[in-house]
Structures are given as structure tokens and as C-alpha cells.
């Protein structure tokens, strides 16, 4: 029987394992972490997955509970391939869609249906992706479904599917080197010195976001100060091992997914929190208020688009500010619209009854400049356009050098709150070049025999940000492809 080794155990790795098993291979998964921290970054995510679909009817086969009574008064809308393509292009800095992006779009729904066929099911994201309007739940931004129990639930469901098919996983078994014989990758060495042979090896062990050294090398000198949202184990091991064999670096190494996070969060994500609370160090409701840097100035258009399309960019923008921090400022009108992460027991914020009393509480901020910025913002708000968080409402500022294009409301009702934030890095964009079967390519675009890659290790998928939920979908799409490619190629010999 064909033997395949997979390095890593996150969403991409598990999808690769499921695909390889259903194609007749024997699969051993080797995980660097212990069982508690297994799963790479998957467990730290909110479990949301973006994919193309025509209407709410396309979602029903994917649901854990297709009889949920809320469905009868839910407007999911549609999210076409063309819309997905347009959204990705918005982050490409003028680049055309690449082949990896087209693969992500074209295979997104089929991959979701494939996961559902393996008993991996999803739930509508009512709490974060919809607003109730005239008695109906209206979804916005094209992101509708997440795994039950978020990232932990996705990991648990995929691991169960992997093990049902006969896959084996070993924990605390880091892959440290690739074994090559006659030009073909034929096994791995582990951190304990063990040598394991295989017909193919799939690298699915994440990017380099947990390596301060590699972040500085590839993204910039200040990126050693970023908070790591997820696992401490994604230190670029797969990239380093593949490079030793002449693999081709590919994609945008200067980019990463970086979300606004609580300035005072711990260095890494906290899996000790209950699943529903692991995302609570994020702070992504900036579109309901304004953000100020140390100079007391706004530095992004907080309402330029739905937060699904801006949080990765704005996390990076915060890292570029003096001191690598900012304050998110809100008034009482929106406090009940702030997501649960803002009401989390460990959320850090300051509060005052007036703006004048709030500004001195903003540590590290030029108070006079902040005062002038907020006065100018309030004076520029268009009061004639109604506020509607379910759409790009066009409620904008007028006459400011840096506009707020939607959802601009005056900050004029106390109490006022401000939350300190920094950039939290989730995953990196630079990776390896792979072919249509997931095989890793060398400098001359030839496949390295026996070596495959998926997940964060696939370069060319994202550039200057990405629409929320695309990361997990990408992992599933390219994981499935690598598992299928490795199993079928090894079987052919």
C-alpha cells in the first residue's frame, strides 16, 4: 500500500490526509506539538470559511442543523465566483488573479461539499455576520458559515473523519529533515532522531509567523514586536526543509494576515480559553468608531468596506504606527453593536462620560492632537444619511483629508470607550510554488519527486490582505489537492 507522511495536523494537513486515505493510501501524520496544542493555527480561528455559492439553498447540504427555525427568516444572499474574484483582486495591488487564486475560487464550494460528505458540518454565523433587520437576519459580506465550536470544532470534525478512514497521528513528533534517495523524497527524520520512510511526504506545517527572526527578515524590522495570534510552533520549518532541496520560494513574503488585537494580550493565542472565547482578543469593530495613533491622528478609513475585507490590512497598518499601537474609540450609540470580544472579561479599555474626560486616559497619545482630530471628525459627519450596518450605507464624512466612507456617526453620546490595540499576526503569505497536483516545484519549475505542500506553505494565494474566511478555505482546497495528488502519483509509481 502507498505510504504517505504528512508534517502538521491543522485544517490543510487533515484535508490532505482525508483525501489521501480516500484515494487508497496509508497515512501517518506527524505533529510537532503535543495533543493539547495540535492543529496548527486551526484551533485559534473562528472556524469561518468563505466560498462561492448561488443562494441559501446551496448552504443547506452543508449545515449541521438544516431544520434551524431561524433559517426561515434568514437572507443569506449569494456569493458568486465573480464576486469572490473581485474581492481577491481588491487585495492584489494591481496583480491579475493568479492560478492559485483561481483554484481557490473554483474549488471552494466543491471542497465544502466534500467536507460535508465526510461529516464535517457548519452553522450560520448569526452572531458576527448578520444584523437583524425588520424581523429578518440579513447576512453581509459573503461570509456565512463556520464550523460548530469554531476552529476547535473544525479540527475535531476533520480529525474524526481522518481517523474514521484509518489515518494515524503521532504527537510531539516534529519533522526536522527530509530523506532523499535517487532524487526522490522518500521519508523524514524526526526530532527524536527517528527515520521514517514513505512514498511521498506532504508538508502542511504552516508558515513562519511564530519566528520573530523570519518575520523581521521577510516582512520588516518592526515585525518582531507583533503578537502571534495562534500557535508558537509555526516557525517556518517546512520552508526551511524544502529550501534545502532547492524548492522555489513563491508568493508575497512581505505580506501577512495581521488582525487588530488587544494590546495587552499574551504573546501567543490562548487555547485554555473556551472555544467561543479564543477569538476574544481580536478587536475588529473599528468600523463603528474611529482609530487614533500615538500622534492623535486617524490613519485608515475605518469604514472603507465591511470589516471582512479590511481587518487583515488594518492589523498591518497598526504595526506601522508609532509604537505599534492604536486606540479604537466608540460612543454609547454603538456599544450594543460591538461584538462579544469587546465585552470579554479580559478586554482592556478605558471609559469616561465625556470625550474631554476620555482623551487623557489614552496612554501614549498626543492629547491636543487627539482632541482636534475628534472635533474635526464630528464636524465632518453627514447627519442626513441614515446609519445601516447591514450595507455599505454611504454615511460618510465630508471634507476630511482622510474620509470615513461608511457608518460615520458622531461621537457625541456618553459613556465613551476606547480600546488599546496592536497588530496580531495570524499567518504569512509567502510560501512554495506547487503544481496542479500539489507537488513542490524547484527553481526550474520541475516537480521535486515525492514532495508536496499545502496550507500556508502554498504561495501565491494572498498578497496585500484577503477577504475573511478565505484562509481556512484555502487550506482545505489545497490540502485536498495535495492529498489526492500525492496518493495517486505514488500509486502510479
C-alpha positions in Angstrom: 0.0 0.0 0.0 1.2 3.5 -0.8 2.5 5.2 2.3 2.3 9.0 2.9 3.7 11.1 5.7 2.1 14.4 6.5 4.0 17.0 8.5 1.5 19.0 10.5 -2.1 18.4 11.8 -4.1 21.6 11.0 -7.0 22.0 8.6 -4.8 21.7 5.5 -3.0 18.7 6.8 -6.2 16.9 7.8 -7.8 17.6 4.5 -4.7 16.2 2.8 -4.9 13.2 5.0 -8.6 12.6 4.3 -8.0 12.9 0.5 -5.0 10.6 0.5 -6.9 8.0 2.6 -9.9 8.0 0.3 -7.5 7.5 -2.6 -6.2 4.3 -1.1 -3.1 5.5 0.7 -1.9 4.7 4.2 -1.3 7.9 6.1 0.9 8.8 9.0 0.5 12.4 10.4 3.4 13.8 12.4 2.7 16.7 14.7 5.3 18.9 16.3 3.1 19.9 19.2 1.6 17.7 21.9 -2.0 16.7 21.7 -3.2 19.8 23.5 -1.6 22.2 21.0 -2.0 20.1 17.9 -3.9 21.5 14.9 -1.6 24.4 14.0 -3.5 27.6 13.7 -6.8 26.0 13.0 -7.9 25.8 16.7 -7.3 29.5 17.1 -9.6 30.6 14.3 -13.3 31.4 14.4 -13.8 28.5 12.0 -15.4 30.6 9.3 -15.0 29.6 5.6 -15.6 31.7 2.6 -16.8 30.0 -0.6 -18.8 30.8 -3.7 -22.5 29.8 -3.7 -25.6 30.8 -5.6 -28.2 31.1 -2.9 -29.2 29.9 0.6 -30.3 26.6 -0.9 -26.7 25.8 -1.7 -25.9 26.1 2.0 -28.5 23.6 3.3 -26.4 20.4 2.5 -23.5 21.9 4.5 -25.4 22.6 7.7 -25.3 20.8 10.9 -28.9 21.7 11.6 -30.9 22.3 8.4 -34.0 22.5 10.5 -32.9 25.5 12.5 -36.1 27.7 12.7 -34.1 30.8 12.1 -33.4 29.7 8.5 -37.0 30.6 7.5 -36.3 34.3 8.2 -32.7 34.4 7.0 -31.4 36.2 3.9 -28.1 34.7 3.0 -27.9 36.3 -0.4 -25.4 34.8 -2.9 -21.7 35.0 -3.3 -20.7 34.2 -6.9 -17.3 33.2 -8.2 -17.1 36.6 -9.9 -17.7 38.4 -6.6 -15.1 36.2 -4.9 -12.7 37.0 -7.7 -13.4 40.7 -7.4 -12.8 40.6 -3.7 -9.4 38.8 -4.1 -8.4 41.3 -6.8 -9.0 44.1 -4.3 -6.0 42.9 -2.4 -3.7 42.1 -5.3 -2.2 45.6 -5.6 -2.8 45.6 -9.4 -1.8 42.0 -10.0 -4.2 39.8 -12.1 -5.7 36.8 -10.5 -3.1 34.1 -10.2 -3.6 30.3 -10.8 -3.7 29.6 -7.1 -6.4 32.2 -6.6 -8.5 30.8 -9.5 -8.1 27.3 -7.9 -9.3 28.7 -4.6 -12.4 30.3 -6.1 -13.3 27.4 -8.5 -12.9 24.6 -6.0 -14.2 26.4 -2.9 -17.8 25.2 -2.9 -16.9 21.7 -4.1 -14.4 21.4 -1.2 -17.1 22.5 1.3 -19.5 19.9 -0.1 -16.7 17.3 0.1 -16.0 18.1 3.7 -19.8 17.8 4.4 -19.7 14.3 2.8 -17.1 13.4 5.5 -19.5 14.6 8.3 -17.7 18.0 8.7 -20.7 20.3 9.1 -21.2 24.1 9.6 -23.5 26.6 11.2 -24.6 30.1 10.0 -22.6 32.9 11.7 -25.6 34.7 13.1 -23.6 36.5 15.9 -20.9 38.1 13.7 -22.0 38.1 10.1 -25.6 39.2 10.2 -27.7 42.0 11.6 -31.4 41.7 12.4 -33.4 44.0 10.2 -37.2 44.2 10.1 -37.5 40.7 11.7 -35.1 39.0 9.3 -31.4 38.0 9.7 -29.5 39.7 6.9 -26.1 38.4 6.1 -23.5 40.7 4.7 -20.0 40.5 3.1 -20.4 37.0 1.6 -19.2 35.1 4.7 -22.0 32.9 6.1 -20.8 29.6 7.6 -18.4 28.5 10.3 -17.7 25.2 11.9 -19.7 24.4 15.1 -17.4 25.2 18.0 -15.3 27.4 15.7 -11.7 26.4 14.9 -11.6 23.7 17.6 -14.8 22.2 16.2 -13.4 22.2 12.7 -10.2 20.4 13.9 -12.2 17.9 15.9 -14.5 17.1 13.0 -11.7 16.8 10.5 -9.6 14.7 12.8 -12.6 12.4 13.4 -13.0 12.0 9.6 -9.3 11.3 9.2 -9.3 8.6 11.9 -12.5 7.0 10.7 -10.8 6.4 7.3 -7.9 4.7 9.1 -5.4 7.6 9.4 -2.8 7.7 12.3 -1.5 10.7 14.1 1.6 11.0 16.3 2.1 14.0 18.6 5.4 15.5 19.8 6.9 14.2 16.7 8.5 17.2 14.8 9.7 16.6 11.3 13.2 18.1 11.1 14.6 16.9 7.8 13.6 15.2 4.5 15.2 12.0 3.3 16.1 11.9 -0.4 17.1 8.8 -2.3 18.0 8.9 -6.0 16.5 12.4 -6.3 13.2 11.4 -4.7 11.8 12.4 -1.3 11.3 9.1 0.4 10.8 9.8 4.1 11.6 12.1 7.0 13.7 12.4 10.2 12.1 13.5 13.4 13.3 15.5 16.3 14.0 12.3 18.3 16.3 11.1 15.5 13.9 8.5 14.1 13.9 7.8 10.4 10.6 7.1 8.7 10.1 6.1 5.1 7.3 6.9 2.8 6.3 7.0 -0.9 5.6 10.7 -0.6 5.8 13.5 2.0 3.3 16.3 2.3 4.4 19.5 4.1 1.5 21.1 5.9 3.3 22.6 8.9 2.4 26.2 8.5 4.2 29.4 7.7 6.8 31.4 9.6 4.6 33.7 11.7 5.9 32.3 15.0 9.5 33.1 14.1 10.5 36.6 15.1 13.7 36.2 13.1 11.9 35.2 9.9 9.2 37.9 10.4 12.0 40.5 10.6 13.8 39.1 7.6 10.8 38.9 5.3 8.2 41.3 6.5 10.2 44.1 8.1 12.3 45.2 11.1 9.3 46.0 13.4 7.5 42.7 13.0 9.4 41.0 15.8 7.0 43.0 18.0 3.8 41.6 16.6 1.6 39.5 18.8 1.2 35.9 17.5 -2.5 35.1 17.5 -2.0 31.3 17.1 0.4 28.5 17.7 4.0 29.0 18.8 5.0 26.1 16.5 4.7 27.6 13.1 8.3 28.7 12.8 8.9 28.1 9.0 10.2 24.5 9.4 8.6 23.3 6.1 10.0 26.3 4.2 13.5 25.6 5.5 13.4 21.9 4.8 12.1 22.5 1.2 14.7 25.2 0.6 17.5 22.6 1.3 16.2 20.7 -1.7 16.1 23.7 -4.0 12.4 24.4 -3.7 11.2 27.6 -5.3 10.0 30.4 -3.0 6.8 31.9 -4.3 4.3 34.5 -3.4 4.5 37.6 -1.3 6.9 37.1 1.6 6.4 40.7 2.7 2.7 40.2 3.5 0.8 38.5 6.3 -2.6 38.3 7.9 -2.5 40.7 10.8 -5.6 41.5 12.8 -6.2 44.3 15.3 -5.7 42.7 18.7 -5.9 43.7 22.4 -2.6 45.5 23.1 -2.2 43.6 26.4 -2.9 40.1 25.2 -0.4 37.3 25.8 2.3 36.6 23.3 0.5 33.7 21.7 -3.1 32.6 21.4 -4.7 31.0 24.5 -6.2 27.5 24.0 -7.0 27.4 27.6 -10.0 29.6 27.0 -13.3 28.0 25.9 -13.7 27.7 22.1 -16.1 30.6 21.9 -13.7 32.9 23.7 -10.4 32.2 21.8 -11.2 35.0 19.3 -11.9 37.5 22.0 -8.5 39.2 21.9 -9.4 40.4 18.4 -10.8 43.9 18.1 -12.4 44.3 14.7 -15.4 46.6 15.2 -13.3 49.7 14.4 -15.8 50.4 11.6 -18.3 51.5 14.2 -15.9 54.2 15.6 -12.5 55.7 14.8 -8.9 54.6 15.4 -6.2 57.0 16.7 -2.5 56.5 16.7 0.1 57.9 19.1 0.1 61.2 17.2 -3.6 61.6 17.9 -4.4 61.1 14.2 -6.6 58.8 12.3 -4.6 56.6 9.9 -7.1 54.5 8.0 -10.6 54.9 6.5 -12.3 52.8 9.1 -15.5 52.5 7.0 -14.0 51.9 3.6 -15.5 48.4 3.4 -17.0 45.6 5.6 -14.5 44.5 8.2 -14.2 41.1 6.5 -12.2 43.0 3.8 -10.2 45.3 6.0 -9.1 43.7 9.2 -6.0 42.0 7.7 -4.8 45.2 6.2 -5.7 47.3 9.3 -3.8 45.0 11.6 -0.7 45.6 9.4 -1.5 49.3 9.4 -1.4 49.4 13.2 2.0 47.8 13.2 3.2 50.7 11.0 2.1 53.3 13.5 4.5 54.9 16.1 4.8 52.5 19.0 2.9 49.8 17.0 -0.4 50.6 18.8 -3.7 52.5 18.4 -6.8 53.3 20.3 -10.3 52.4 19.0 -12.8 55.0 20.2 -16.6 54.4 20.4 -19.6 56.2 21.9 -22.7 54.8 23.6 -24.7 54.6 20.4 -22.7 51.5 19.2 -21.8 49.8 22.4 -24.5 47.2 22.0 -23.3 46.5 18.4 -19.8 45.7 19.5 -19.0 42.0 19.2 -18.6 39.9 22.3 -14.9 40.3 22.2 -15.3 43.9 23.4 -17.3 42.7 26.4 -14.9 39.8 27.2 -13.9 39.7 30.8 -10.2 40.3 29.9 -10.8 43.1 27.4 -8.8 46.2 28.2 -10.4 49.6 27.8 -10.9 53.0 29.4 -14.3 54.7 29.8 -15.5 58.2 30.6 -18.7 60.2 30.4 -17.3 62.8 28.0 -14.7 62.9 25.2 -12.8 65.5 27.1 -12.5 63.2 30.0 -11.7 60.2 27.8 -8.8 61.7 25.9 -6.4 62.0 28.9 -6.9 58.2 29.5 -5.4 57.3 26.1 -2.0 56.3 27.2 0.8 57.3 24.8 -1.4 59.6 22.7 -0.8 63.3 21.9 -3.9 64.6 23.7 -4.2 68.0 22.0 -3.9 66.4 18.6 -6.5 63.7 19.5 -8.9 66.4 20.7 -8.6 68.3 17.4 -8.9 65.1 15.4 -12.2 64.1 17.1 -13.6 67.6 16.9 -12.9 67.7 13.1 -14.3 64.2 12.7 -17.6 65.0 14.4 -17.9 68.2 12.5 -17.5 66.3 9.2 -20.1 63.6 9.7 -23.1 63.7 7.3 -26.2 63.7 9.5 -28.7 63.4 6.6 -27.8 59.8 5.7 -29.2 57.0 7.9 -26.9 54.6 9.6 -27.3 51.0 8.5 -24.6 48.4 9.5 -26.1 45.8 7.1 -24.9 47.6 4.0 -22.3 50.0 2.8 -24.6 52.8 3.8 -22.7 55.8 2.4 -22.9 57.6 5.7 -19.6 59.4 5.3 -17.6 62.3 6.5 -17.2 65.4 4.3 -14.1 67.5 3.8 -11.6 65.4 5.8 -8.3 64.6 4.2 -8.9 61.0 5.3 -12.5 60.2 5.0 -14.6 57.6 6.8 -16.7 56.3 3.8 -19.4 54.4 5.6 -21.0 54.1 9.1 -19.7 57.6 10.1 -21.6 58.6 13.2 -20.7 61.5 15.5 -19.1 60.5 18.7 -21.5 62.5 20.9 -23.2 60.2 23.4 -21.6 59.1 26.6 -20.3 57.0 28.0 -17.4 56.8 25.7 -15.0 53.8 25.5 -11.5 53.4 24.0 -9.7 50.1 23.5 -5.9 49.8 23.0 -4.9 47.6 20.1 -1.8 46.3 18.3 -1.3 44.0 15.3 -1.6 40.3 15.9 -0.1 38.1 13.2 -2.1 35.1 12.1 -0.3 33.6 9.1 2.2 34.6 6.5 1.6 34.8 2.7 4.9 33.8 1.2 5.4 30.1 0.5 6.4 27.5 -2.1 5.4 27.1 -5.7 3.4 23.9 -6.3 1.9 22.4 -9.4 -1.7 21.4 -10.2 -1.3 18.2 -8.1 0.2 20.0 -5.1 3.8 18.9 -5.9 6.5 21.3 -4.8 8.5 22.8 -7.7 12.2 23.5 -7.9 13.8 26.7 -9.3 13.3 25.4 -12.8 9.5 24.7 -12.3 10.1 20.9 -12.2 8.4 18.9 -9.6 10.6 17.6 -6.7 9.6 13.9 -6.8 7.8 12.7 -3.7 7.4 16.2 -2.1 4.0 18.0 -1.8 2.8 21.1 0.1 -0.5 22.7 1.2 -1.9 25.2 3.6 0.2 28.3 4.5 3.1 26.7 2.6 1.4 27.4 -0.8 2.5 30.8 -2.1 0.6 33.0 -4.5 -2.8 32.8 -2.8 -2.8 36.1 -0.9 -1.0 39.4 -1.3 -2.0 42.6 0.5 -4.7 41.1 2.6 -7.7 38.8 1.9 -11.4 38.6 2.4 -12.1 37.0 5.8 -12.7 33.2 5.9 -10.5 32.6 2.8 -7.6 31.2 4.8 -9.3 28.1 6.1 -11.0 27.5 2.7 -7.6 27.8 1.0 -6.1 25.3 3.4 -9.0 22.8 2.7 -8.8 23.3 -1.1 -5.0 22.9 -1.4 -4.9 20.2 1.3 -7.4 18.1 -0.6 -5.5 18.6 -3.8 -2.1 17.7 -2.2 -3.5 14.6 -0.6 -5.1 13.4 -3.9 -2.0 14.3 -5.9 0.4 12.5 -3.5 -1.7 9.4 -3.3 -2.4 9.0 -7.0 1.2 9.8 -8.1 2.7 7.4 -5.6 0.3 4.7 -6.6 1.3 5.1 -10.3 4.9 4.8 -9.1 
